[in-house]
């Protein structure tokens, strides 16, 4: 039935609190000075909250899996998950590491900067993820999950292999790799090849891919096609590369590959195979934030797939979800339909 997800979706991996002060135009780092800023916002952050929350807002049944610390931030995070409607979060507790958080520095007219503490996310290894009963497993931000990156990502490789053997569709979203961090020194060529061998859906940004692979090229359609070709050759069935103002680029594999793609992809083989689409972003006249916009885009694509949407419908929903977040509203059926009426056929809008 359109508008109510027929698949339970496990969203696992990176989870944190985003702590964002409202900055004035004069805000700066100036040792010894007192500089006035606005009120502080503390919200859920990371893929588990952002992608999972957007999926839930659209009507999906979402089960989050993550690791938190035994501390005050962990208690606050749990209460916020409950307030956001996550009724059954499957959270492990790290015995030694603090709950993860990001200081989000975002001044008007500029992209955001993150000061991030990985914390308990370093202990996440996927061992607590129970794939039984889920139609789709989405893992978010492997570059911020050191516990699944050892041995060229073998831990995540094995988790996805286990899920796919049970008929579960697998999905992954990446994050920018800091070349100056310990994670930046890893062999990302090998890690990505290992992960993608058992990935059905991948939704990285262009920056995620170029930072991981050490590519220093400006955006071009040729660069996106080259990266998409590589991911399809590694084994991914659905590749969606976001490139900011240059739009969202969708490439898909063969019908045979779709039929091996688990509960969500197998029924889409005849309508989704061997497609190439690009759509530009929606115009957001008064953007509030870019924080979480990419995660919302991923949620829109995944939700569209679970609803039997066409590639055109799913990519339109992805873009509308991103625009909703940038506008400062939840990507609910009502809000995304107001932004793009063409997606109303795959979401349920209540009167």
Residue pairs with C-beta under 8 A, 6 or more apart in sequence:
2 307
2 308
2 345
2 346
2 347
2 348
3 59
3 307
3 333
3 346
3 347
3 348
3 349
4 59
4 348
5 55
5 58
5 59
5 60
5 61
5 303
5 306
5 307
6 135
6 306
6 307
7 60
7 61
7 134
7 135
7 136
7 263
7 264
7 306
8 61
8 62
8 63
8 133
8 134
8 135
8 136
9 52
9 55
9 60
9 61
9 62
9 63
9 134
9 135
9 136
9 137
9 138
9 302
9 306
10 62
10 63
10 64
10 65
10 129
10 130
10 131
10 134
10 136
10 137
10 138
11 47
11 48
11 51
11 52
11 55
11 62
11 63
11 64
11 65
11 138
11 140
12 48
12 64
12 65
12 66
12 124
12 126
12 129
12 137
12 138
12 139
12 140
13 46
13 47
13 48
13 65
13 66
13 121
13 124
13 139
13 140
13 141
13 142
13 144
13 145
14 46
14 47
14 48
14 66
14 100
14 121
14 124
14 140
14 141
14 144
14 145
14 175
15 44
15 45
15 46
15 47
15 48
15 49
15 64
15 66
15 67
15 68
15 77
15 91
15 100
15 121
16 44
16 45
16 46
16 49
16 77
16 99
16 100
16 101
16 102
16 116
16 117
16 119
16 121
17 42
17 43
17 44
17 45
17 73
17 76
17 77
17 80
17 99
17 100
17 101
17 102
18 41
18 42
18 43
18 44
18 45
18 101
18 102
18 104
18 291
19 40
19 41
19 42
19 101
19 102
19 103
19 104
20 40
20 41
20 42
20 43
20 103
20 104
20 105
20 106
20 291
21 27
21 37
21 38
21 39
21 40
21 41
21 105
22 37
22 38
22 39
22 40
22 41
23 37
23 38
23 105
23 106
23 107
24 35
24 36
24 37
24 38
25 107
25 108
26 35
27 35
27 37
27 107
28 35
42 76
42 80
43 49
43 80
44 50
44 53
44 77
44 80
44 81
44 84
45 101
45 102
45 104
45 291
45 292
46 66
46 100
46 121
46 140
46 141
46 144
47 138
47 139
47 140
47 141
47 173
47 295
48 64
48 65
48 66
48 140
49 64
49 81
49 84
50 292
50 295
50 296
50 299
51 138
51 140
51 173
51 295
51 296
51 298
51 299
51 302
52 62
52 64
52 86
52 299
53 62
53 84
53 86
53 330
54 292
54 295
54 296
54 298
54 299
54 300
54 321
54 325
54 330
54 331
55 62
55 299
55 302
55 303
56 62
56 84
56 85
56 86
57 330
57 331
57 332
58 299
58 300
58 303
58 321
58 331
58 332
58 333
58 336
58 347
59 303
59 333
59 347
59 348
60 302
60 303
60 306
62 86
63 88
63 89
63 90
63 134
64 81
64 86
64 89
64 90
64 91
65 89
65 90
65 91
65 126
65 128
65 129
66 89
66 91
66 92
66 121
66 124
67 91
67 92
67 93
67 94
67 120
67 121
67 123
67 124
68 74
68 77
68 78
68 91
68 92
68 93
68 94
68 99
68 100
68 120
69 93
69 94
69 97
69 98
69 99
69 100
69 119
69 120
70 93
70 94
70 95
71 98
71 99
73 98
73 99
73 101
74 93
74 99
74 120
77 99
78 89
78 91
81 89
81 91
82 89
90 128
90 129
90 130
92 123
92 124
92 128
93 120
94 119
94 120
94 122
94 123
97 119
97 120
97 122
97 123
98 117
98 119
98 120
99 119
99 120
100 116
100 117
100 118
100 119
100 120
100 121
101 116
101 117
101 119
102 114
102 115
102 116
102 117
103 114
103 115
103 116
104 112
104 113
104 114
104 291
105 112
105 113
105 114
105 115
106 112
106 113
106 289
106 290
106 291
111 290
112 289
112 290
112 291
116 144
118 144
118 146
121 144
121 145
121 146
122 145
122 146
122 147
123 147
124 145
124 147
124 148
125 147
125 148
125 155
126 139
126 148
126 155
126 156
126 159
129 137
129 159
131 137
131 162
131 163
131 166
131 168
132 166
134 168
135 168
135 169
135 262
135 263
135 264
135 306
136 168
136 169
136 170
136 171
136 262
136 263
136 264
136 302
136 306
137 159
137 160
137 163
137 168
137 169
137 170
137 171
138 170
138 171
138 172
138 173
138 201
138 298
138 302
139 148
139 156
139 159
139 160
139 170
139 171
139 172
139 173
140 172
140 173
140 175
140 295
141 173
141 174
141 175
142 148
142 149
142 153
142 156
142 172
142 174
142 175
142 191
142 195
143 149
143 174
143 175
143 176
143 177
143 178
143 183
143 208
143 212
144 175
144 183
146 182
146 183
147 155
148 155
148 156
148 159
149 155
149 156
149 183
149 186
149 191
152 186
152 187
152 190
152 191
152 194
153 190
153 191
153 192
153 194
153 195
154 194
156 172
156 194
156 195
157 194
157 195
157 197
157 198
160 170
160 172
160 195
160 198
160 199
161 198
163 170
163 198
163 262
164 170
164 198
164 200
164 262
167 262
167 263
168 262
168 263
169 200
169 201
169 261
169 262
169 263
169 264
169 265
170 198
170 199
170 200
170 201
170 262
171 199
171 200
171 201
171 202
171 203
171 298
171 302
172 195
172 199
172 201
172 202
172 203
173 202
173 203
173 204
173 294
173 295
173 298
174 202
174 204
174 205
174 208
174 209
174 212
175 208
176 205
176 207
176 208
176 211
177 183
177 184
177 188
177 208
177 211
177 212
178 184
178 211
179 211
179 214
188 212
188 213
188 214
189 213
191 212
192 212
192 213
192 234
193 234
196 202
196 231
196 234
196 235
196 236
197 234
197 235
198 235
199 235
199 236
200 236
200 237
200 238
200 261
200 262
200 264
200 265
201 236
201 237
201 238
201 240
201 265
201 301
201 302
201 305
202 231
202 236
202 238
202 239
202 240
203 240
203 241
203 242
203 297
203 298
203 301
204 241
204 242
205 241
205 242
205 243
205 244
205 294
206 219
206 223
206 224
206 227
206 241
206 242
206 243
206 244
206 246
209 215
209 227
209 241
210 216
210 217
210 223
215 223
217 223
219 243
219 244
219 246
221 249
221 278
224 241
224 243
224 249
225 251
227 241
228 239
228 241
228 249
228 251
229 251
231 239
231 251
232 239
232 251
232 252
232 253
235 257
236 253
237 252
237 253
237 257
237 258
237 260
237 261
237 265
238 250
238 251
238 252
238 253
238 261
238 265
238 272
238 301
238 305
239 249
239 250
239 251
239 252
240 248
240 249
240 250
240 297
240 298
240 301
240 315
240 318
241 248
241 249
241 251
242 248
242 249
242 294
242 297
242 322
243 249
244 281
245 280
245 281
246 280
247 278
247 279
247 280
247 281
247 319
248 278
248 279
248 281
248 297
248 315
248 318
248 319
249 277
249 278
250 275
250 276
250 277
250 278
250 311
250 315
251 275
251 276
252 258
252 272
252 273
252 274
252 275
252 276
252 311
253 273
253 274
254 273
254 274
255 269
255 270
255 273
255 274
256 269
257 273
258 265
258 266
258 268
258 269
258 272
258 273
259 266
259 269
260 266
261 268
264 305
264 306
265 272
265 305
267 308
268 305
268 308
271 310
271 311
272 310
272 311
275 311
277 311
277 312
277 315
279 315
279 316
279 319
280 319
281 319
281 322
281 323
282 319
282 320
282 322
282 323
282 339
282 340
284 323
284 326
284 327
286 327
287 326
287 327
288 326
288 327
288 328
289 325
289 326
289 328
290 326
291 325
292 325
293 322
293 323
293 325
293 326
294 322
296 321
296 322
296 324
296 325
296 331
297 318
297 319
297 321
297 322
298 318
299 318
299 321
299 331
300 314
300 317
300 318
300 319
300 320
300 321
300 322
300 331
300 336
301 314
301 315
301 317
301 318
303 317
303 346
303 347
304 313
304 314
304 315
304 317
304 318
304 346
305 314
307 346
307 347
308 346
309 317
309 346
313 342
313 343
313 345
313 346
314 346
316 340
316 342
316 343
317 336
317 340
317 343
317 346
317 347
319 340
320 331
320 336
320 337
320 339
320 340
320 343
321 331
321 336
323 339
323 340
324 330
324 331
324 332
324 335
324 336
324 339
325 331
327 335
327 339
329 335
333 344
333 347
333 348
333 349
333 350
334 349
334 350
336 343
336 347
337 343
337 344
337 347
337 349
